[in-house]
């Protein structure tokens, strides 16, 4: 899951004179001003971006999906008189919350 929108990173790079943003998996690299080798974008910058911008588009999609699935599962559990839909929704929600966790640094 992408935790940072490429536009956010490009905007930060432009504002701070970094160039040639390169994304490798969950690592973000760019050339600092005057440098000949790319460096990782500092973790404190990534934390600040996340705090300012909030959830990325992909994170919003997963979150909305988890909420909708939970609501449908609650309704199905009521009408089917079975806890299975709620149990499956709980498992999906647990995986979604784990995926939403951002590991920086």
N, C-alpha and C positions, 0 to 999 in steps of 0.2 A: 504494500500500500504506500502510495506517495504521500508523505506528510507535508511537503512543501511544494507550492505551485512554482513552476519554472519562471513565471512572470515576476513573482516576488523576488526570486533570487537574481534575475536579470536587472530588476529595478535597483536592488541593493548594489550590485556590481557596478552599474552605471553611475549611481550616486557617489560611490567611493573609489571610482577610477580603476576598478578591477576589470579585466577583460577575458573574453573567451571562456565563458562558463562551460564546464564539462561535468556531466552527471554520470557517475559510475555506481550503479546499484543504489545504495542509500548514502553515498558519499558525494560531496559537492566540491569541485575544484575550480579554481580560476587563477588567472595571472594577476598578482598584486601590481601596483604601480611600479614600473621600472624593473620588474623581475623577468628572468629568462626561463624560470621553471614554475609550473603551476603549484599552488599551495591549497590545502583544504580551507574552505571558508571556516573561520573560527567558530567553535561551538557556542560561544556567548552571542554571536551574531545570529546564529540559527535559533537559539532560545528567544532572543528579542523579537525576531521575525514571527515566530510562532505565537508569542504573547500578543503581538500587535495585530496580526492578521487572522488568527483563529484557525478554524478547520479548513482544510483544502477541499476541493470539489469531491474528490474520491472519498475522503473521510465523511463528508456530509451525506453522500449517497449510502455508504455503509450504515451510518447512524439512522437515517430515515428508514432503511430496509429493516434494521433490527427492531425499531419501534413498531412498524407496520406488521411485521411477522408476529411480534408479541401480542398485538391486539387481535389479529386473526386467530392465533393459537388460543387466546383466552376465550374467544367466542366459540371456537370449535370444541374446546374442553367442556364448556358449559352445555352445549347441545348434545355432544356425544357422551357426556358423563364419564369422561376418561381423562386422566392426567397426562396422557402421552403427548398431545400437542404442546402443552405447556413445557413439558420436559425437553422436547426437541427445540422449542424456541429458546429455552434457557441455555441449552448447549450452543446454539448459534450465537446468542447474545454474548456468552462467555468468550467465544472465539473472536467475535467482533471487538469486544473491549480490549482483549489482548493485542489485536492488530492495531488498535488506535493508540497504543502506548508508544510514545516517541523516545527513542534512545539516542541521545546526543552526547558526544564526547568520547 
